[in-house]
Amino acid sequence: MLLILLQLLVRASCAAPRCDPGYRGLCKPTVEEKPKCADLVLSYCDDMAYAQTMYPNILGHKTRSDAEASTEYLLMSVVESLLGGECNPEIRMLGCSVLAPRCEKEKVLKPCRSTCEAVRKKCANAFEGIHMAWPYFLDCDRFFVSDEEGCYNPLEGLGAEEDEQAVDLMEDPSLELPAALMQFKYHSNGQLISVLKNTENQCSDIARTYSIGRSMEGRELLVIEFSNNPGEHELLEPEIKYIGNMHGNEVLGRQLLIYLAQYLCSEYLLGNERIQSLINTTRIHIMPSMNPDGYEVAVSGVNDNNYEEGHGYDFRNVGRNNAQNIDLNRNFPDLTSIVYSRRRQKGYRTDHIPIPDHYWFGKVAPETYAVMKWIRSIPFVLSASFHGGDLAVYYPYDLSKHPLEHNMFSPTPDDKVFKLLARTYANTHETMSSEDAQCGPRRTNGQNGIVNGAQSSSFAGGMQDFNYLHSNCFEVTVGLGCDKFPPEEELSVGWHENSEALIAFMEAAHRGIKGIVKDESGNGIKSARISVRGLRHDITSAENGDYWRLLTPGIHIISASAAGYTRVTKKVHLPARMRTTGRVDFVLQKAPSDSGTQEEVDSILSLGTYDRFDPYNQYRRYTLTTSLSQSREERAEKPWWWNYFASPGGPAPTWLLKL
């Protein structure tokens, strides 16, 4: 038995070695099979101009299943919805050229860098609009090659004519005409930002976009500014603002302000003298959406409800409030009640009323906070906020002076000025001032399209009252129609009815008087008071001493005063047909050191209290602790689309986040 085992061991030791590449001819080395062209079966790439691809692909996905399970492919499948249809199908087809590259004769062909760069130039703003980084797999330098290297155009399936037109517009945006710029459809929040950014790029000499803050859910509160010197306040140039979509479900104003921005840009480039004069003499600020979170909810409500002929979309107030369920037009400090409580006091005033400290211990929406800081940071002269549900222009006060706050005519000291401003819009509108203009079975209680807010519906905390009582700005509220969310086919009609009124109202900023308050050395005096005899409402001079005072035609007694200076008074006559601002300058002399006039004391005290804005930093404490749960904090830190891509337990696709 032992002998048999030894024989077996000897045979085993003498046997030919197993496959060893070091011994030629003993075995065949393992040969890996070369990748071959395979049929292109990715569902979101079935319209590409080629039929075969190869794995591993350019990104290293070894199989079709790996590609389909990737975050890159998930992004391509939803990019049309994320961008609201913008840049579709260019982005998707560009992505397909990387995830499913073209294969011919067992060789992968790479897409052209020039095509990638053209698409990126056109579509980068769309990604910025949703706060998403440009996808890494669409890096034009990394995954695309030059024409000399034998590339192909991944968009050739779109058709030569469409592709040529798209490239022409990318290379020369000035070729776009006003009619081509305006798309009479509803714009998503991402599309809104993209349109404003594109407008800024097209009119970079006169336009600038900037953000005043973020909404509760982290969406940008974007403003586009028009001026011959964007980004700077110019001496004696009035500043005006338009705000839309304060209530998320009142959307026509949002669209009109998008169209207005496009119109101002294109008409300026085309040489429209009226628009050029307006922009060269006025600094215009346009914020299409103050409540982008509410708009998202409202759009969802529209999609879930049917449109009823003659009644608009039947979803009541879905999306009206912000993400905290706060009505933004009831969230401003109630300064009107302070005015009413002091109106029997001798020498009471209705201007630059400080924000009460107790206001900050309430629920202050981030959108409200951002707008208040905006109002305080720029010397606005004129403003309008756009709403829906009625067809009229409302002017202050919004809060009734009735002891029980019943609806009652409650005018400001500048009632004549506000009526003049309101009529400027209503009379220029196609139908607003008509006797037949009505919403529902009853006619609005305004006269020829204008109405005192408190007479119609009394409420506290409104934005137009805050503008008037806290700053120099005169604001009205424009109701654009009965339907809060009209169908898309009515958007062009809305623009036609309002376009002239939008321009005429901005031109109204040049009514009244303007000038500079200086000392004897020629230096501008900041915060000097401009008073009009008979009106208990002053305005103050800006940083360099310039001021603007909206007034009706007639004879006015105007005074300028400042702490430490003597008062100067002038008589001014504004003719009825005068359509430009009258220039009235003041030179103030230093007052004797022992004069100590009461108005100096009042001015100093008022300014000291007025400068207190959230003195206890209560707003920050409130947003970080009291009101926000952990989930809301996380939602505010990450974009709204993040959870769709971040799968539990999987690697976080941080390449989607903007740095």
C-alpha positions in Angstrom: 0.0 0.0 0.0 2.8 2.3 0.9 4.5 1.5 -2.4 1.4 2.5 -4.4 1.2 5.9 -2.6 4.9 6.6 -3.4 4.3 5.8 -7.1 1.4 8.2 -7.2 3.5 11.0 -5.7 6.3 10.4 -8.2 3.9 10.6 -11.1 2.3 13.8 -9.8 5.7 15.4 -9.4 6.8 14.5 -12.9 3.5 15.5 -14.5 3.5 18.5 -16.9 3.0 21.7 -15.1 -0.4 23.4 -15.3 -1.0 26.4 -17.5 2.1 28.7 -17.0 2.7 31.6 -19.4 6.4 31.1 -18.6 6.5 27.7 -20.5 5.9 28.1 -24.1 3.5 25.7 -25.6 2.4 24.1 -22.4 -0.9 26.0 -22.3 -3.0 28.8 -23.9 -3.0 32.0 -21.9 -6.4 33.5 -20.9 -7.3 36.2 -23.5 -9.8 38.8 -22.4 -12.5 39.4 -25.0 -12.3 42.9 -26.5 -15.3 45.1 -26.1 -17.6 45.1 -29.2 -20.3 47.4 -30.5 -23.7 46.6 -29.0 -27.2 47.8 -29.7 -28.2 51.1 -28.1 -31.2 50.2 -25.9 -31.2 53.0 -23.3 -34.8 54.3 -23.4 -33.8 57.9 -22.9 -31.3 57.7 -25.7 -33.4 56.1 -28.4 -33.6 59.2 -30.5 -29.8 59.5 -31.0 -28.6 59.5 -34.6 -26.7 56.2 -34.1 -27.8 52.7 -33.2 -24.8 51.1 -31.5 -22.7 51.9 -28.4 -20.0 50.2 -26.4 -19.4 49.2 -22.7 -17.5 50.1 -20.6 -18.6 53.6 -21.6 -16.6 56.8 -21.2 -17.6 57.1 -17.5 -16.5 53.5 -16.7 -20.0 51.9 -16.5 -19.2 48.3 -17.4 -22.7 47.3 -18.5 -26.0 48.8 -19.7 -27.4 47.9 -16.2 -24.7 49.9 -14.5 -25.4 52.9 -16.8 -29.2 52.7 -16.1 -28.6 52.5 -12.3 -26.3 55.6 -12.3 -27.2 59.0 -10.9 -26.0 60.5 -14.3 -28.7 58.5 -16.1 -31.3 59.5 -13.5 -30.5 63.1 -14.1 -30.9 62.7 -17.8 -34.3 61.1 -17.3 -35.7 64.0 -15.3 -33.7 67.0 -16.6 -36.6 68.1 -18.8 -38.8 68.4 -15.7 -36.1 70.0 -13.5 -35.4 72.7 -16.1 -39.1 73.2 -17.0 -38.6 72.0 -20.6 -35.7 74.4 -21.2 -32.7 73.1 -23.1 -34.5 69.9 -24.0 -33.5 67.7 -25.7 -30.0 69.2 -26.0 -28.9 68.4 -22.5 -30.3 64.8 -22.6 -28.7 64.1 -26.0 -25.4 65.5 -24.9 -25.5 63.2 -21.8 -26.3 60.2 -24.0 -23.2 60.9 -26.1 -21.2 60.2 -22.9 -23.2 57.5 -21.2 -23.9 55.6 -24.5 -21.1 56.7 -26.8 -21.3 56.2 -30.5 -19.6 52.9 -31.7 -18.6 52.2 -35.3 -16.3 49.3 -36.4 -15.7 48.2 -32.8 -14.4 51.7 -32.0 -15.8 54.4 -29.8 -16.2 57.9 -31.3 -16.2 60.9 -29.0 -18.7 63.9 -29.3 -17.5 67.3 -30.5 -16.3 69.9 -27.9 -17.7 72.7 -30.0 -21.3 71.4 -29.6 -20.8 70.9 -25.9 -19.6 74.5 -25.5 -22.5 75.9 -27.5 -25.0 74.0 -25.3 -23.3 75.1 -22.1 -23.3 78.7 -23.2 -27.1 78.4 -23.8 -28.1 76.3 -20.8 -25.7 77.1 -17.9 -28.2 79.7 -16.6 -30.9 77.1 -16.5 -28.9 75.0 -14.1 -28.1 78.1 -12.0 -31.8 78.8 -11.8 -32.3 75.6 -9.8 -29.0 76.0 -7.9 -27.5 72.9 -9.6 -23.9 72.6 -10.7 -23.1 72.0 -14.4 -23.0 68.1 -14.5 -19.4 66.9 -14.4 -20.0 64.3 -17.2 -20.8 67.2 -19.5 -17.3 68.7 -18.9 -16.5 69.9 -22.5 -12.7 69.6 -22.0 -12.8 66.2 -20.3 -15.2 64.1 -22.3 -15.4 65.9 -25.6 -12.8 66.3 -28.3 -12.0 68.8 -31.1 -13.0 68.5 -34.7 -9.4 67.7 -35.7 -9.6 64.5 -33.5 -12.5 63.1 -35.5 -15.5 63.9 -33.4 -19.2 63.8 -34.3 -22.1 66.1 -33.5 -24.3 64.5 -30.9 -27.2 66.8 -31.7 -27.4 65.9 -35.4 -30.7 64.1 -34.7 -32.4 67.4 -34.1 -32.3 68.3 -37.7 -29.9 70.6 -39.6 -32.3 73.6 -39.7 -33.2 73.6 -36.0 -29.5 73.1 -35.0 -28.3 75.9 -37.3 -30.9 78.3 -35.8 -30.0 77.3 -32.3 -26.3 77.8 -32.8 -26.8 81.2 -34.5 -28.8 82.4 -31.5 -26.1 81.1 -29.1 -23.3 82.8 -30.9 -25.2 86.2 -31.3 -28.0 86.7 -28.8 -28.6 90.2 -30.3 -30.2 88.4 -33.3 -33.2 87.6 -31.0 -36.2 89.8 -31.7 -38.7 90.9 -28.9 -41.3 88.6 -30.2 -38.9 85.7 -30.1 -37.8 86.6 -26.5 -41.3 86.5 -25.0 -42.8 83.1 -24.6 -46.4 83.4 -23.4 -46.3 80.4 -21.1 -45.8 80.1 -17.4 -42.2 80.0 -16.3 -40.9 77.7 -13.6 -38.7 79.2 -10.9 -35.7 77.8 -12.7 -36.8 79.3 -16.0 -37.5 82.6 -14.4 -33.9 82.9 -13.1 -32.6 81.7 -16.5 -34.6 84.3 -18.4 -33.4 87.1 -16.1 -29.8 85.9 -16.4 -30.0 85.7 -20.2 -31.5 89.2 -20.3 -28.6 90.4 -18.1 -26.1 88.8 -20.5 -27.9 90.3 -23.6 -28.0 93.8 -22.1 -24.9 93.7 -19.9 -24.4 97.5 -20.3 -27.7 98.4 -18.8 -28.9 95.3 -16.8 -27.7 93.5 -13.7 -29.2 90.7 -11.6 -28.8 90.5 -7.9 -30.4 88.6 -5.0 -32.0 90.2 -1.9 -32.1 86.9 -0.1 -33.8 83.5 -0.1 -37.2 82.1 0.5 -38.1 79.8 3.3 -37.2 76.8 1.2 -34.0 78.3 -0.1 -35.1 79.7 -3.5 -33.5 82.8 -4.7 -35.3 86.2 -4.5 -33.8 87.5 -7.7 -34.0 91.1 -8.9 -33.0 92.5 -12.3 -32.0 96.1 -12.4 -32.0 98.4 -15.4 -29.9 101.6 -15.5 -27.3 103.3 -17.6 -24.9 102.6 -14.7 -26.2 99.4 -13.2 -25.1 98.6 -9.6 -24.8 102.2 -8.5 -27.1 104.9 -7.3 -26.7 108.0 -9.5 -27.2 111.5 -8.2 -30.7 112.8 -8.8 -31.8 109.6 -10.6 -35.0 108.2 -9.0 -35.2 104.5 -8.0 -38.4 102.5 -8.5 -39.3 98.9 -7.9 -41.9 96.4 -9.2 -42.7 93.3 -7.1 -44.8 90.4 -8.4 -46.1 87.1 -7.0 -46.3 88.1 -3.4 -49.1 85.7 -3.1 -47.9 82.5 -4.8 -51.2 81.7 -6.6 -51.5 85.2 -8.1 -49.3 84.7 -11.1 -50.1 87.1 -13.9 -47.9 89.8 -12.3 -45.0 87.4 -12.2 -45.2 86.8 -15.9 -45.7 90.4 -16.8 -42.5 91.4 -15.0 -40.6 88.7 -16.8 -41.9 90.1 -20.1 -41.2 93.7 -19.0 -37.5 92.8 -18.3 -37.2 91.3 -21.8 -39.1 94.2 -23.4 -36.9 96.9 -21.7 -33.7 95.0 -22.9 -34.8 94.4 -26.5 -36.4 97.9 -27.0 -33.3 99.6 -25.7 -31.1 97.6 -28.1 -33.5 98.4 -31.0 -33.2 102.2 -30.3 -36.6 102.9 -28.8 -36.0 106.5 -27.7 -38.7 106.4 -25.0 -37.3 103.3 -23.3 -33.7 104.6 -23.7 -34.7 107.8 -22.0 -36.5 106.0 -19.2 -33.5 103.7 -18.5 -30.9 106.5 -18.8 -32.8 108.7 -16.2 -34.2 106.0 -13.9 -32.9 103.1 -11.9 -35.5 100.3 -12.3 -35.6 97.2 -10.0 -37.9 94.3 -11.0 -38.5 91.3 -8.8 -40.9 88.9 -10.6 -41.5 86.6 -7.6 -41.4 87.4 -3.9 -43.0 84.0 -3.1 -41.4 81.3 -5.2 -42.3 78.6 -2.7 -45.9 79.5 -2.9 -45.8 79.5 -6.6 -44.5 75.9 -6.6 -47.5 74.9 -4.5 -49.9 76.8 -6.7 -48.5 75.2 -9.9 -49.1 71.8 -8.2 -52.6 72.8 -7.5 -53.2 73.8 -11.1 -51.9 70.4 -12.3 -54.3 68.6 -9.9 -57.4 70.7 -10.8 -59.3 71.2 -14.0 -59.7 74.6 -15.6 -63.3 75.8 -15.7 -64.4 78.1 -18.5 -65.0 81.5 -17.1 -63.8 80.7 -13.6 -60.1 80.0 -14.1 -58.4 77.2 -12.1 -60.6 76.2 -9.2 -58.1 75.7 -6.4 -59.0 78.6 -4.2 -56.0 79.8 -2.2 -53.6 76.9 -2.7 -50.1 78.4 -2.7 -51.2 81.9 -1.6 -49.0 81.9 1.5 -45.3 81.1 1.9 -43.8 77.8 3.0 -44.5 78.7 6.6 -48.2 79.3 5.8 -47.6 83.1 6.3 -49.5 85.6 4.2 -46.7 87.9 3.2 -49.0 90.9 2.7 -50.0 90.7 6.4 -46.5 90.1 7.8 -45.0 93.6 7.7 -44.8 95.7 10.8 -48.2 97.4 11.6 -47.1 101.0 11.5 -50.5 102.3 10.5 -52.0 101.6 14.0 -49.1 103.6 15.5 -50.1 106.6 13.3 -53.7 106.3 14.3 -52.8 106.2 18.0 -50.8 109.3 17.7 -52.9 111.4 15.3 -54.3 113.6 18.1 -50.8 114.5 19.4 -49.4 117.8 18.5 -46.8 117.7 15.7 -47.3 114.0 15.0 -45.8 112.7 11.7 -46.5 109.9 9.3 -43.0 109.2 8.0 -40.0 107.1 8.9 -41.8 105.4 11.8 -39.4 103.0 13.5 -40.2 99.3 13.6 -41.4 98.4 17.1 -39.1 96.1 19.0 -42.0 93.7 19.8 -42.5 93.0 16.1 -39.3 90.9 16.0 -40.6 88.5 18.6 -43.4 87.4 16.2 -43.2 85.2 13.2 -41.2 87.1 10.5 -41.0 85.4 7.2 -37.6 85.4 5.5 -39.2 86.9 2.4 -40.6 89.8 4.4 -37.3 90.3 6.2 -35.4 90.4 2.9 -37.8 93.0 1.4 -37.6 95.2 4.4 -33.8 95.3 4.3 -34.1 96.0 0.6 -36.4 98.9 1.1 -34.1 100.4 3.8 -31.0 100.0 1.7 -32.1 101.8 -1.5 -33.8 105.2 -1.7 -36.8 104.1 -3.6 -39.3 106.8 -4.7 -42.0 104.8 -6.4 -43.2 101.1 -6.3 -46.0 98.8 -7.3 -46.9 95.3 -6.2 -48.9 93.1 -8.5 -51.8 90.8 -7.4 -54.8 89.0 -8.8 -58.4 88.5 -8.0 -59.6 92.0 -8.8 -59.1 94.6 -11.5 -58.2 97.9 -9.8 -55.3 99.9 -8.3 -55.4 100.1 -4.5 -53.6 102.9 -2.6 -52.9 103.4 1.1 -54.0 103.1 3.7 -54.8 99.4 3.8 -55.8 99.5 7.5 -59.1 101.3 8.3 -59.1 104.2 10.8 -62.5 102.9 12.1 -62.2 102.0 15.8 -63.4 98.5 15.0 -61.4 98.3 11.8 -64.6 98.2 9.6 -64.0 99.0 6.0 -63.8 102.7 5.7 -62.2 105.3 3.5 -58.8 106.0 5.2 -56.6 108.3 3.3 -52.9 109.2 3.8 -51.7 112.9 4.0 -50.7 112.3 0.3 -54.1 111.1 -0.8 -54.0 113.4 -3.9 -50.6 112.1 -4.9 -51.7 108.4 -4.5 -54.8 109.0 -6.6 -52.7 110.6 -9.3 -50.4 107.6 -9.3 -53.2 105.1 -9.3 -55.0 106.8 -12.1 -51.8 106.9 -14.1 -51.9 103.1 -14.2 -55.6 102.5 -14.3 -56.3 105.0 -17.1 -53.4 103.7 -19.3 -54.6 100.1 -18.8 -56.7 98.8 -21.7 -59.9 98.1 -19.5 -59.2 98.9 -15.9 -60.9 102.3 -15.8 -63.9 101.2 -17.8 -67.3 101.1 -16.1 -67.8 97.6 -17.3 -64.6 96.3 -15.6 -65.8 94.0 -12.8 -64.9 90.8 -11.1 -67.8 88.5 -10.3 -71.4 89.8 -9.7 -70.4 93.1 -8.1 -68.4 96.0 -9.3 -65.4 96.9 -7.3 -66.0 99.8 -4.9 -63.4 101.9 -6.6 -64.0 104.8 -8.9 -62.8 104.3 -12.4 -60.4 101.5 -11.4 -58.8 103.0 -8.3 -59.8 102.3 -4.7 -58.6 103.1 -1.2 -57.4 99.9 0.3 -59.1 100.2 3.7 -62.4 101.1 2.0 -62.3 97.8 0.1 -60.9 95.4 2.7 -59.2 96.6 5.9 -56.1 94.7 7.1 -52.9 95.4 9.1 -49.3 94.5 8.2 -49.6 95.3 4.4 -46.5 96.1 2.3 -47.8 99.3 0.8 -48.5 100.9 4.2 -45.0 99.9 5.4 -43.4 101.5 2.4 -45.1 104.8 2.9 -44.7 105.0 6.7 -41.2 103.6 7.0 -39.4 105.0 4.0 -39.6 107.6 1.2 -41.3 105.1 -1.1 -44.9 105.6 -2.4 -46.3 102.1 -3.3 -49.6 101.0 -4.8 -51.1 97.6 -5.2 -52.3 96.6 -8.7 -55.0 94.0 -9.1 -54.5 92.6 -12.6 -57.7 90.7 -13.2 -60.3 88.4 -11.8 -58.5 85.1 -12.4 -55.6 84.7 -10.0 -54.1 81.9 -12.3 -55.4 82.6 -15.8 -54.8 80.0 -18.6 -51.6 80.4 -20.6 -53.5 81.4 -23.7 -54.5 84.6 -21.9 -51.0 85.7 -21.1 -50.4 87.5 -24.3 -53.7 89.4 -23.7 -52.5 90.3 -20.2 -49.3 91.7 -21.6 -51.1 93.7 -24.3 -53.5 95.2 -21.7 -50.7 96.2 -19.2 -47.6 96.9 -21.2 -48.3 100.6 -21.7 -49.4 101.1 -18.1 -46.2 99.5 -16.8 -44.1 102.0 -18.7 -46.3 105.0 -17.9 -46.3 104.2 -14.2 -42.5 104.1 -14.1 -42.4 107.5 -15.9 -44.5 108.9 -13.0 -41.4 108.8 -10.8 -40.4 112.0 -12.6 -43.4 113.9 -11.3 -43.0 116.5 -8.5 -39.6 117.9 -7.5 -36.1 116.8 -7.0 -32.9 118.4 -5.9 -29.8 118.4 -3.6 -29.5 119.6 -0.1 -26.0 121.0 0.6 -24.1 122.8 3.2 -22.3 126.1 2.5 -19.2 124.2 1.4 -21.2 122.4 -1.3 -21.3 119.0 0.5 -24.4 117.0 0.3 -26.4 116.6 3.6 -27.6 113.1 4.3 -31.1 112.6 6.0 -32.2 116.2 5.6 -36.0 116.5 5.9 -38.0 117.8 3.0 -41.4 119.1 4.2 -44.4 120.3 2.3 -46.7 122.7 4.1 -50.1 121.2 4.8 -48.8 117.6 4.5 -47.8 115.7 7.6 -45.3 113.5 5.7 -41.7 114.3 5.1 -39.2 112.6 3.0 -35.4 112.5 3.7 -32.4 113.1 1.5 -30.2 110.2 0.4 -26.5 109.5 1.1 -25.2 112.4 -1.1 -28.0 114.9 -0.2 -30.2 114.2 -3.3 -34.0 113.9 -2.8 -37.2 113.3 -4.7 -40.7 114.4 -3.6 -43.7 113.2 -5.6 -46.3 116.0 -5.8 -49.5 117.0 -7.7 -49.5 120.1 -9.9 -50.1 123.4 -8.1 -48.3 125.8 -5.7 -46.4 124.2 -2.8 -44.4 125.6 0.1 -41.3 123.4 0.5 -38.8 123.4 3.4 -35.5 121.7 4.0 -34.1 121.2 7.4 -31.4 119.1 9.1 -30.0 118.7 12.6 -27.5 121.5 13.2 -28.7 123.7 10.3 -31.2 126.4 9.8 -34.4 125.8 7.9 -34.8 127.0 4.3 -38.2 127.5 2.7 -39.1 128.0 -1.0 -42.3 128.5 -2.9 -42.7 126.1 -5.9 -45.2 126.2 -8.8 -45.7 123.0 -10.7 -47.8 123.6 -13.9 -50.6 121.0 -14.7 -49.0 120.1 -18.0 -45.5 119.6 -16.5 -44.4 116.0 -17.1 -40.8 116.3 -15.8 -39.5 116.8 -12.3 -38.9 120.4 -11.1 -35.4 121.0 -9.8 -35.3 122.6 -6.3 -32.0 122.8 -4.5 -31.3 123.9 -0.9 -28.2 125.3 0.7 -28.4 125.1 4.5 -26.4 127.3 6.9 -25.0 126.1 10.1 -27.2 127.0 13.0 -25.8 128.8 16.1 -24.5 126.3 18.6 -26.9 127.6 21.3 -30.1 127.6 19.1 -31.1 124.0 20.0 -34.3 124.0 17.9 -36.9 121.4 18.7 -36.8 120.1 15.1 -33.1 119.3 15.6 -33.9 117.2 18.7 -36.8 115.5 17.0 -34.6 114.7 14.0 -31.8 113.2 16.1 -34.2 111.1 18.2 -36.1 109.9 15.2 -33.0 108.8 13.3 -31.5 107.1 16.3 -34.7 105.0 16.8 -35.2 104.5 13.1 -31.8 102.9 12.7 -32.8 100.1 15.1 -33.5 97.1 12.8 -33.9 93.8 14.6 -31.8 95.2 17.5 -31.8 91.9 19.5 -31.0 89.8 16.5 -34.3 88.0 17.2 -34.9 87.1 13.6 -31.8 85.0 13.4 -32.7 83.2 16.7 -36.2 82.6 15.5 -35.1 81.1 12.2 -32.5 78.9 13.7 -34.3 77.6 16.8 -37.9 78.5 17.6 -39.6 77.9 14.2 -37.3 75.6 12.3 -37.3 71.9 12.8 -34.2 69.9 11.9 -35.8 68.7 8.7 -36.5 72.3 7.6 -32.9 73.3 8.4 -31.7 70.5 6.2 -34.1 71.4 3.5 -32.9 75.0 3.6 -29.2 73.9 3.4 -29.8 71.6 0.4 -31.7 72.5 -2.8 -35.3 71.3 -3.2 -34.3 68.6 -5.7 -31.6 67.0 -3.5 -33.6 64.2 -1.9 -34.6 62.9 -5.4 -31.0 62.0 -6.2 -29.6 61.2 -2.7 -30.5 57.5 -2.1 -30.3 56.2 1.5 -27.1 54.2 2.1 -25.6 55.2 -1.3 -22.9 57.7 -2.1 -24.1 61.3 -2.0 -23.9 62.9 -5.5 -22.2 66.0 -4.2 -21.2 66.9 -7.8 -24.7 68.2 -8.3 -24.2 70.9 -5.7 -22.9 74.3 -6.5 -19.8 75.3 -4.5 
